[in-house]
Amino acid sequence: MKPFHQILANNLVANITNFTVWFAITFWTFIETQSVFATGMIAGVYLVFTAGFGFWFGSIVDHNAKKTAMLGSSLVSALFYGASLVILLLEPEGAFTDPYGPYLWGFVLLVMLGVIAGNIRSIALTTLVTILIPEGERDKANGLVGMVSGIGFLTTSVISGFLVAYTGMFGVISLALVSTVLVLLHLGLVRVDEGRVAPSADQPAEPRRVDIAGTIGVIAAVPGLFALIFFACFNNFLGGIFMALLDAYGLSLVSVEVWGLLFGVLSTAFILSGIIISRTGLGKNPLRTLLLVNLITWSACCVFTLQSSIWLLAAGCFVWMLLGPYAEAAEHTTLQKVVPLERQGRVFGFAQSVEQSASPLTAFLIGPLTQFVVIPFMTDGAGAQSIGFWFGTGPDRGMALVFTLAGMVGVLVTVIAFNSRPYRDLSRAYAAGKDDDDADGSAAVTNPA
């Protein structure tokens, strides 16, 4: 296997491990506490950590060999999983049933830190695509990266649902610890030529700092690039609703085993999407592709919870998962072309921090807002009286109403973006961009197919 494919396979196992833990802690907490507030807080914790650490993770990737950054990511994850296992084994009787209890949230924080450490891998992998893949093939390689994420989601949802049902968090954390150690050992055996040049007197090493100001300058130099990042930020603002409510809504319709299995089946959409992108690419203008898939996904969001139906929910989720990798691959392909390689880690980290910074606000607000305002509104309040005869009433319909409203807002914003000047400016900058491969031929060439 070529180094790129070995790293993809290694990342697949790491993704399965971390996603399993993330899904499982959400499922398990809802089952233990029966609290939408608690699941919203978990989503918020994840997104706050992702946003807060993105700048730092990006600088780690830029200042170190990408393989070294990935090894460090797995080592830190293993340490946090080990600590959370100790906390789990020492649980006082009934400590995890209180959705506001400090012991529960101490455990959740340790688990989520282990998951978050894996984000270093995603930043490192995007820069390795730039290093190992020629510019003309990167959109297809990014499709393979999306496919790996899809396989991870498919396996994760099935594993986590059944693990939580039959072993609780003990089985989840034990499996995560063993898998993370195996990933660490395998990656140590993979040889990757990154073309790094040792510092010399004529060309000293760049200072190892986050350098947010310099990163902002690089982004500002590309017309429309800030707009792309902030568009993704707004999308994540609305997407935080999914992270806060989707599992709770799904579990209100079916059991945890069925929901986990269904999510696994739906996740085949990620794999299908990745296969299609790896064969066909994203077209001449990835930005246009990004906005088109956003328009379709937010339109689906407007209708997939109109009625209390697991089949309607499944159809909407399938569309969302099928087109999501297109948006992510389009953004990555654009950044890989218009941003210098030596800055890509920090730019990807900056984008991760800014884009994810909106979702914690949504996740932290939407759980309590849904629990204490929208659910009563659709249970015995004005909403139930005015639209309940066709929309339905009860807690699940309160969550459904939030999804419908988010979809309407998403469609409106995407239409505005399609007609904006930053979209036209960045499209021209991408078309006119000259890739590093064309300039000096220094990057290693590896066929992703």
N, C-alpha and C positions, 0 to 999 in steps of 0.2 A: 504494500500500500504506500502511496505517496504521502509525504508529511501532512499535506493539507487534509487528506482523507482520514489519516490517523487522528489528527487533532479534532476533526469533526466527530469521529466516533467517540473520542474521549469526552468531548463536550456533551455528546448525547447522553452518556451515562451520568455525567455531572448534572445536566439539566433534569434528567429523570429523578435523580436523588433530591435535588433542591426543590423542584416543583412538587414532588410527593410530600415533602415535609410541609410546604406552604399550603397545599390543598388540605392536607390532613389536619393541620392545626386549626384551620377554619372550620372544617366539618366537625371536628371533635369538640371545639369550643361551643359551637351552636347546639350540638347534642347535649353537652354537659350543662349549659346555662339556659338554653332556649331563648337567647337574647340576640336580636338583630343589632342592638347597640354594641355588643361585644364583637360581632363579626365586622361591623363597620370600623371599630377601633383597630382591629387586626390589620385590615386593609390600610388604614391610616398609618399605623406603625411601619408597615412595609414601605409605603410610599414616602414617608418622611425620611427614613433611612436611605432609600434610594436617591432621593433628591439631595440630601445632606452630604452623602459620601461621593456623589458623582464627580465633583471637581477633583477630589483627592485621588479617587481611583484612576481618573484619566491621567493625572501626573505620574502615578505609579507605572502605568503602562508605557508612557512616553520615555521615562527615565530608566527603564529596565528592559531586558530581553523579554519578549512577549511570553515565551515559555516559562521564564522565571516568575513572571507575574501570575500566570495560571497556577503554577505549583504553590505559590504563596497563598492564593485564593483557596485552594483545596485544604491546605494545612490549617488555615484559620477556621474554615468551616468545620473541620474535624474536631478542633479544640472546643468550639461552641456546642457542637452536638454532644460531645462527651460530658461537658458541664451540665447541659440540660437533662441528660440521662440521670445524672446524680440527683438533681432536683426532683425529677419524676419519682425516683425510687424512695426519696425521703418525704414524700407528700403526707402531710397531716390529713386525717380522715375528713373528707368532704371539702377540702380546700379549693378544689377545682370547680365546684358547683356555684360559687359566688362570682357573678360577672364583674363585681367591683373589688374582688379580693386581691391583696398585694401578692400573695403566693402565686395565683394564676398568672398575673401579669409579669411577675419576675420570670416565670417559666417561658411565657410567650416571648419576652424580649430576648432571652438567650437563644431560643429556637430561631427567631427571625434574624438575629445577627449572623447565625450560621448560614441562613439562606442568602442574606444580603452580600456576604463575602463572595458569593458566586458571581456577583455582577461584574467583578473585575474580569472574569472570563469573557463576558459578552463584549466588553470594550476591546480587550486584547484580540479577540477573534475578528472583529471588524477591521482592525489595522493589519492583521495577518492576511486578510483578503487583498488589501492594497499591495502588500509586499510580495505575495506568492502568485497572484493572479493578474494577467495583463488586463488593461483597461477595458478592452472590448468584450471580455468575458466576465467582468465583475458582477453585472446584474444577474447573470446565470448562477455564479457562485453564491451570491447573496440569496438566491432562491434555494440553493442547497442548505444554506444556514437556516433559512426559514423552515425547510422541511425537517431538519434535525429538531428544531423547537417543536414542530407539530408532532413528531413521533414521541417526543418527551411528554407533551400534553396528553396524547392518547394513552400511553402507558401509565402516566402518573394518575390520571383520574380513576382508572380501573384499580390500580394498586392501592391508592390512598383510601378509596371507598371501602374496599374489603378489609384492608389493614385496620382501619378505624373500627369497623363493625366487629371484627373478631379478635383483635389484639390490643386495641386502644393505642395510645401514643407510645407505649413501650416497644411494640413491634416496629412502629414507624421510625423512631429514633435509633433503635438498634440497627435496622437495615441501612439507614442513612449513614451511620458511623462506619459500618463495614464497607459500603459502596464508595464512600469518599476516600478511604484509605486505599482501596484498589485503584481508583482513578489516579490518585497521587503517584502510586508505584508505576502504573503504566505510562503516564506522561513523562516520567523520568527517563524512560527508555526511548522516547521519540526524538529523533534528530531533526532540528529545524535550522536551516541556514537563513538567518534574517538579514545578512549583509551589513551587520553593525560594524562601524569603524571605531577602532580603539582611539581614545583621546591622545593628542600629541601636543607639542609645544606650539605648533602652528595653528592647530585647531583644538583648543581645550574643550573639555566637556561642558555642556550647558548646565548652569546651576540647577540643582534638584529642588525646584519649588513649583507650587501650583500655578503661579503666574496668571491669575484671572484676567488682569488688565491686558496682557499680551494676547491671550486667547480671544478676548473681546475684539481687539484690534484686527486679528486675522479674520474673524467672522464679519466685522463691519466692512472689510475691504472687498467683500463679495456682494454685489447688489442683490438684495432680496433674500440673503441667507438668514438674517435675523427673522424675517417674516416667516420663513419656513419653520424655524424652530418655535416661534410663538404660535403658529398655526397648530403644530403638533402639541404644544402646551395646552391650547384651548381644547383640542380633541381629548387630551388626557383629563382635563377638567370635567368633561362630560363622561369620559370613560371610567372615572372614579366611581360612578354610580354602579357600573357593572361589578367592580371589585367589592363594593360594599353590600350589594343586594342580590347579585345573581345566584349565589349559592343558597342564600336564605329563601329566595323565591322558588328555586328548583326544589329545595327540600320541603317546601310547603305543598308541593304537588306529588312528590314521590319519596320513597325511602332513600337512605344514604347509599345503599348498595346499588339501587336502580339509577340514582343520579350519577354516581361515579361511573357505572358502566355506560350509561347514555352519553356522558361527557367524553368517555373514551371513544365511543363510536363516532361522535360528532367531530372529534379531533382529527379524524382521517381527512377532514377538509384541509387542515394545515399541510398534511403530506401531499395531497393532491395539488394544492396551490404551489408548494415548493417544486414538485415535479414539472408542472407547467412552466413556471418561471425559469427553471434550469434548462428547459428546452427552447423556449420562445423569447426569453428576455423580457424587458419592460418597454420596448419601443424606443424611438429616438428621443422622446421627451419624458423621462421618468416622473417629472412633476405633474404633468397632465394625467398620467396614470394614477398618481397618488390622489389627486382631487376627484377623479372619476370613481375610484373605489370608495372614497369617503362618502360621496353622494349616494351611492348604492347602499352602503352599510347603515348610514343614518336613516335612509328611507325604510329599510327593513326594521330598524329600531322603533319606528313610529307605529308599526303594526303587530310585532311579534308577541306582544302581551295584551292585545285588545280583548282577548277572551281567555278564560282560565283553562288553558289547554297545553298539555305537555308536548303535543305534536307541533302546535304553533310555535311554542318556545324553542323546540328542537330545530325547526326550519330556520328561525331567525338566527339562532346560534351558529348553524351551519354556514349561512351566508356571511356572518361576521367573521368566522374562522377561515373561510375560504379566501376572503379578500384582504384580511389583516396583513398577511405576509407581503402582499403587493405594496401596501403603504410603507411598511418598514423597509423592504428592499429598495424601494424608490428613494426614500430619504437617505439610506446608507450609500447607495450608488452615487447620488448627487454629491454628498459630502466627500466621498473617496476621490472624486475627480477634482473638485474645486478647492480642497484644503490641502496644504503641504503635508507630506507624510510625517515629518518630525513633529507636527502639531496635532495630528489626527486624534491621538489618545485624549488630549485635553479638550479638543473640540467635541468629540463624542461624549466625553465625561460632562462637559458643560451642557451639551444638549440634553443629556440624560437628567442632569440636575434641574435644568429649567423646565423641561417638558414634564417631569414628574412632580415638580413643585406644586402644580395646580391640583393634582389628584388627591394629595393628603387633605387639602381643604374640603374637597368634595366628600371624601370618605369620612372624615371626621364630622362633617355637618350632616351628611345624608342619612347616616344611621340614626342619630337622635331625631332629626327632622321627620324621617319616615315613621319612626317608632311613636313619636309623641304628637305629631301633627297630621301627616298624610294618612296614616292608618286609621286614626279616629275619624278623620274627614270622610274616609270611604267605608267606614264600618257603620256608624250611626249618625254621621254628621251631614253637612250640606251636600257633599259630593255623592254620598250614598242615595240621598233623596232626589238629586237632580239627574244623575246619569247611571245610578245603580241598577235601574231596570234593564239596561242593556249591557253595561260595562261589568256589572257584578259588584258585590259588596264583600267586605271583610278585609283582614290583614293582607292577604295575598293580592287583592285588587288595589290596595294602597301602594304596594311596591310596584305593581304593574303600571299604575298611573305615572309614577316617576320615570319609568323607562320611556313611555310614550311621549311625555313632554321633552325629555332629553333628545329624543330622535328629531322632533320638530325643530329644536334649536340647532342641532347639528346640521340639518339640511340647509337652513337659512344661512349659517356661517360659511358653509362650503360654497354655496352659490356666490356669496360676496367675494370669497377668495378667488374663485374662478375669473372674476371680472376685475381683479385688482392689479395695480401697477407692479408691486413686488413679484407677483407670479410671472409677469411678462419679463421683468428684468432678470430674474434668476434663470428663467428658461433660456434667455439669450446668453447669459454668462456660462451656463452649462454647455450650450452648443458651441461657444467660442473657446472653451477651456482646452488647454494643452496639457495632457497627462504627463507625469514624470517618466513613464515608460517611453513616450515619444521623444522626450527631451534628452535623456541620457542612456536609456536602455539598461539601467542599473538593476531594475527589479528582477527577481527570479520569476521564471515563467513556468506555471504549472497549469495544465488543462484540467478544469474542474469537472468535466463531464466523465 
